[in-house]
């Protein structure tokens, strides 16, 4: 019968897991089994506070034992800088050496462990509450305030790390090249520092979700500083080259967590094989467009929600090479290792990234995966 001729369809989630088992057991070795288990468990969220909301929910969240991981990291950085200062003072005297060591052993981070502009690098107005490691309490759904704006946005807290790495300064012209569904765009607006924000996404239907986020979280006068477009991000440099101080390139990827959990819109569907195989090429083209859209001296952050080194470090290496050889643009990969030190209480980081940083899903801190790498156009 015709029915017997068609083999039973293997779920996309099963295909994805099989694919990851083969590639990630090689790439991540003995870390893979625990990461695999975490990907198959409920994801952990953070509550990105809406600074434009009339309601202050900090007290409510703190009573629930949630803390703002960004300000915790900032506090650590400042203590580190202070410890370093004390260290410099005391190491001038011989007997001070012992004290310095004690200072260095406290849980604060010393400047030596971090790349220099530490306090600066996370002194943003972004506030994101998370529950402690091992606490799997769920946040209540967001609520409207008296102005009709929602009080917080629930998202994978690791998604904020690329935005924090971008380190927007007052008046910066910012481009979010692949902006939908809008969590990172919203986070960029929470800094209150963007002179202008260009939010672009090739998909018109996803751009609708972006508009929805802006309309439910951001007052009209702030929305007017954002321009939303639906260009193919790969063509951006033909539209506006050498324009932006800061560019976020959060590319389409194998969305590892989604791929092992959801059948709908799954990149491992048989029909999407070619699209999946072409991802690193698309990612490279988008990153090149991001680099070309940046002013000399400006910065680009590249990010994915995949563990794959082919979609992460390999894309960075090729982009740096192509910028140099084909465009005569010198691009410097910035050191973000201080993020590991500052946020190790909240996230589990992969210690062997050649370039950039990678948050690994972990059963006690089930955020990510989230890869992010910062480039400076020299």
C-alpha positions in Angstrom: 0.0 0.0 0.0 1.2 3.6 -0.6 1.3 4.2 3.2 3.9 1.5 3.8 6.1 3.1 1.1 6.7 6.3 3.2 9.1 5.8 6.0 7.8 7.2 9.3 8.9 10.8 9.7 11.6 11.3 12.3 10.9 14.3 14.4 13.1 17.3 13.7 14.0 17.5 17.4 15.4 13.9 17.2 17.4 14.8 14.1 18.8 17.9 15.8 19.8 15.9 18.9 21.4 13.2 16.7 23.4 15.9 14.8 24.5 17.6 18.1 25.5 14.3 19.6 27.9 13.7 16.8 29.4 17.2 16.5 29.3 18.4 20.1 30.7 15.2 21.7 33.8 15.9 19.6 33.8 19.7 20.2 32.9 19.7 23.9 34.1 16.2 24.9 33.1 15.2 28.4 31.1 18.4 29.0 28.5 17.4 26.4 26.4 14.9 28.4 25.5 17.5 31.1 25.0 20.3 28.5 22.7 17.9 26.6 20.7 17.2 29.7 20.3 20.9 30.3 19.2 21.6 26.8 16.4 19.1 27.3 15.3 20.6 30.6 13.2 23.8 31.1 15.2 26.9 30.2 15.9 29.5 32.9 14.7 33.1 32.3 15.7 36.6 33.6 13.4 39.6 34.0 14.7 42.6 32.2 13.3 45.6 34.0 11.5 48.2 31.9 13.0 51.5 33.0 10.2 53.3 31.2 7.5 51.6 33.3 5.9 53.6 36.1 5.8 50.6 38.4 8.8 49.7 40.5 9.0 45.9 40.8 12.4 45.7 42.4 11.1 45.2 45.9 8.7 42.4 44.7 11.5 40.6 42.9 13.9 40.9 45.8 11.4 39.5 48.2 11.2 36.5 45.9 15.0 36.1 46.3 15.8 37.3 42.8 18.8 39.6 42.3 20.0 41.9 39.5 22.9 40.0 38.0 24.2 43.2 36.2 24.6 45.3 39.3 26.1 42.3 41.2 28.7 42.1 38.4 29.3 45.9 38.6 29.7 45.7 42.3 32.3 43.0 41.9 34.1 45.1 39.3 34.2 48.1 41.6 35.5 46.0 44.5 38.1 44.6 42.2 39.2 48.1 41.2 39.3 49.1 44.9 41.3 46.0 45.8 43.7 46.8 43.1 44.1 50.4 44.4 44.7 49.1 47.9 47.2 46.6 46.4 49.1 49.4 44.7 49.2 51.5 47.9 50.3 48.6 50.1 52.8 46.9 47.9 55.0 50.0 48.3 55.9 48.7 51.7 57.5 45.4 52.3 55.1 44.3 55.0 52.2 45.3 52.8 52.8 42.3 50.5 51.0 39.9 52.8 48.0 42.1 53.0 47.8 42.5 49.2 47.6 38.7 48.9 44.8 38.6 51.4 43.0 41.3 49.4 43.6 39.4 46.2 42.2 36.2 47.8 38.9 37.7 48.7 36.0 36.9 46.4 36.4 40.3 44.7 38.1 40.3 41.4 41.4 42.0 41.0 42.1 44.2 38.0 44.9 41.8 37.0 42.3 39.1 36.2 40.3 41.4 34.0 40.8 43.4 30.8 41.2 47.1 31.8 38.0 49.2 31.3 36.1 47.0 33.6 33.9 49.3 35.6 33.1 51.2 32.4 32.2 48.0 30.5 29.1 47.2 32.5 28.0 50.4 34.1 24.8 50.4 32.1 21.3 51.2 33.2 20.3 47.6 32.3 18.8 45.7 35.2 18.0 42.0 34.9 16.7 39.9 37.8 17.5 36.2 38.0 16.9 33.5 40.6 20.0 32.0 42.3 21.7 28.9 40.9 19.6 25.8 41.4 16.4 27.9 42.1 14.0 27.1 39.3 11.2 29.4 40.4 9.3 30.9 37.5 8.7 34.6 37.1 5.0 35.7 36.9 3.9 37.0 33.5 4.7 40.7 32.8 2.0 43.2 34.0 0.9 46.6 32.6 1.5 49.8 34.5 -0.9 52.8 34.6 0.5 54.0 31.3 -0.1 50.6 29.6 3.6 49.7 29.5 4.7 46.3 30.7 6.9 46.1 33.8 9.5 43.6 32.6 10.5 41.4 29.7 11.2 37.7 30.2 14.2 36.5 28.3 17.2 34.2 28.5 19.4 36.4 30.8 22.5 35.3 28.8 21.1 37.2 25.8 21.9 40.4 27.7 25.7 39.7 27.6 26.1 40.7 24.0 24.3 44.0 24.7 26.5 44.6 27.8 29.6 43.8 25.8 28.6 46.4 23.2 28.9 49.0 26.0 26.8 51.8 24.4 27.9 55.3 25.3 25.9 58.5 25.4 24.8 59.6 22.0 26.1 56.5 20.1 24.5 55.7 16.8 23.6 52.0 17.1 22.6 49.4 14.6 20.9 46.1 15.6 21.3 44.3 12.2 19.1 41.2 13.0 16.8 42.7 15.6 13.6 40.6 15.7 12.0 39.4 17.9 13.3 42.4 19.9 14.7 41.4 23.3 18.2 42.8 22.6 16.7 45.9 20.9 14.7 46.5 24.0 17.8 46.0 26.2 19.7 48.5 24.0 16.9 51.1 24.6 17.0 50.4 28.4 20.5 51.9 28.5 18.9 55.3 27.7 22.1 56.2 25.8 21.4 55.5 22.2 21.5 58.7 20.1 19.7 56.8 17.4 18.9 53.1 17.1 18.4 51.4 13.7 16.6 48.1 14.3 16.6 45.9 11.2 15.3 42.4 10.4 14.9 40.7 7.0 11.7 39.0 8.0 8.6 41.2 7.8 6.6 38.9 10.1 9.3 39.0 12.7 9.5 42.7 12.4 5.9 42.8 13.4 6.9 41.1 16.7 9.6 43.8 17.1 7.0 46.6 16.7 4.9 44.8 19.2 7.7 44.7 21.8 8.4 48.4 21.2 4.8 49.4 21.5 4.2 47.4 24.7 7.4 48.5 26.5 8.6 51.9 25.2 6.9 55.3 25.4 6.2 57.1 22.1 9.0 59.7 22.5 11.6 57.0 22.8 10.1 54.9 20.0 10.7 58.0 17.8 14.5 57.6 18.2 14.2 54.1 16.7 14.0 53.3 13.0 12.7 49.9 12.1 13.6 48.4 8.7 13.3 45.1 6.8 16.3 45.0 4.6 18.4 41.9 3.9 21.2 42.6 6.5 23.8 41.4 4.0 23.2 44.5 1.9 23.4 46.9 4.7 26.8 48.3 3.9 25.5 49.3 0.5 22.9 51.4 2.3 24.9 52.9 5.1 28.7 52.2 5.3 31.0 53.7 8.0 28.0 55.1 9.9 27.6 53.5 13.4 29.5 53.7 16.6 28.1 50.3 17.8 26.7 47.4 15.8 25.1 44.3 17.1 25.1 41.3 14.8 22.9 38.6 16.4 22.8 36.2 13.6 20.3 33.4 12.6 21.8 30.1 13.8 20.9 26.5 14.6 19.2 27.9 17.8 20.3 24.7 19.6 17.8 24.8 22.4 14.8 25.5 20.2 16.0 22.8 17.8 16.0 20.0 20.4 12.7 21.1 22.0 10.3 22.4 19.3 9.0 20.8 16.1 7.6 24.1 14.8 9.9 26.3 12.7 12.8 23.8 13.2 15.9 24.4 11.1 16.5 20.6 11.1 13.5 20.0 9.0 14.4 18.0 5.9 13.2 20.8 3.7 15.6 23.2 5.4 18.8 21.1 5.0 20.3 23.5 2.5 19.4 26.5 4.5 21.1 24.9 7.6 24.2 24.0 5.7 24.5 27.6 4.4 24.2 29.2 7.9 28.0 29.8 8.4 28.1 31.6 5.0 25.1 33.7 5.9 26.6 34.5 9.3 29.8 35.6 7.7 28.1 37.8 5.2 26.0 39.5 8.0 29.1 40.0 10.2 31.0 41.5 7.2 28.0 43.9 6.6 28.1 44.8 10.3 31.9 45.5 10.2 31.4 47.7 7.0 28.5 49.6 8.6 30.8 50.6 11.6 32.7 53.8 11.7 36.5 53.4 12.0 37.1 53.1 15.8 33.6 51.7 16.2 32.7 48.3 17.7 30.8 45.2 16.6 29.4 42.4 18.8 28.6 39.1 17.0 26.4 36.7 18.8 24.6 33.3 18.3 22.5 31.0 20.5 24.5 28.0 19.3 27.4 25.9 20.8 28.9 25.3 17.3 32.4 26.5 16.8 31.7 26.6 13.0 29.0 29.2 13.7 31.0 31.0 16.4 34.9 31.3 16.4 35.3 30.1 12.8 33.0 32.9 11.5 35.0 35.5 13.5 38.3 34.2 12.1 37.1 34.3 8.5 35.6 37.8 8.9 38.8 39.3 10.4 40.7 37.7 7.5 38.3 38.9 4.8 38.1 42.4 6.3 41.9 42.6 6.1 42.5 41.0 2.7 39.5 42.1 0.7 38.6 45.5 2.3 41.9 46.6 3.8 40.1 47.0 7.1 41.9 46.1 10.3 39.7 44.5 12.9 40.8 43.7 16.4 39.2 40.9 18.5 38.6 42.3 22.0 39.2 40.3 25.2 36.0 39.7 27.1 37.4 37.3 29.6 36.5 39.7 32.4 32.8 38.8 31.7 33.6 35.3 32.8 34.9 36.5 36.1 32.2 39.0 36.8 29.2 36.8 35.9 30.4 33.4 37.0 27.9 33.3 39.8 25.0 33.6 37.3 26.3 31.7 34.2 28.5 28.7 33.3 31.1 29.8 30.8 33.1 27.5 28.5 36.8 28.0 29.5 38.3 26.9 26.1 36.8 29.5 23.6 39.6 30.5 21.2 37.8 33.9 20.7 34.9 35.5 22.4 32.9 33.9 25.3 30.3 31.1 25.4 27.7 30.5 28.0 27.0 26.8 28.4 23.6 25.5 29.6 24.0 24.0 33.1 21.4 22.2 35.2 21.8 24.7 38.1 22.0 27.7 35.7 20.1 26.7 32.7 20.7 29.8 30.5 22.2 29.8 27.0 23.8 28.7 24.9 25.0 32.2 24.0 28.2 33.0 22.2 29.4 36.6 21.9 32.5 38.1 20.6 33.5 41.8 20.3 35.4 43.3 17.4 36.9 46.8 17.1 37.3 48.4 13.7 40.8 50.0 13.9 
